[in-house]
Amino acid sequence: MSTEKIQKLREEVVRGAREIYAKGLVENGEGNVSVRVNKNEILVTPTSTKYELLTPESIVHMDFDGNVMGSNKIPSTEVKMHLAVYRDRPKVNCVIHDHSTYVTMLSVLRMNIPVIMEQQIIFLGEEIKCTKITEAHTEKMGSNALEALDINNAAILANHGAIICGKSVDHAVRFAVILEKIAKIYWGALQIGKPQTIPEEITEEHIKMFHGLFACYPRRMRKKRE
Ligand SMILES: [Zn+2]
């Protein structure tokens, strides 16, 4: 890939990171955004990101084995989880990890979010699952995240936060915002009563939209839901 194209992708990472910061999904020093460069490389925000100070030059270029390329910056400590998603899901071009408040509250309770909104089906998939608890910054966290993602574009990380993936930065940012909103609605509904789920027989059109427009699970999983 040309230097110019890589520079454009660095700018994309900065844009995505600034957006999740502006939308209140992360505080300074937490969360991370990455984009795919090709089959074997990504660009990722540096460790302890200060979102207002982020520049394209501060974005770390690395390969799928975790080697930093052409820069002495330190990548996010949570990059192993990003790499696990890129290795497993060729259609994914952007991964976001955040600690947004309502998703993280549910993560502390290790709760899944059942299918409660049409928007959830179209953009995120089906029931949003919470991972098993594991030590942060490990390979195991990556495999647990993949297991919880299943065919979906988002998962809750036990006692930690959220992971979101999409075909583009715009998709992933949008999904991160929707996930937090749905977590907030679910939390609020739980305070008042027993949330009702949407029955499967009336979700067919929305499921089709998810599979056709937004899903980025690997081909081998296709049979599972279509
Ligand atoms: Zn984190």
Boltz pocket constraint, residues with backbone or C-beta under 6 A from the ligand:
constraints:
  - pocket:
      binder: B
      contacts: [[A, 30], [A, 31], [A, 78], [A, 97], [A, 98], [A, 99], [A, 160], [A, 161]]
      max_distance: 6.0
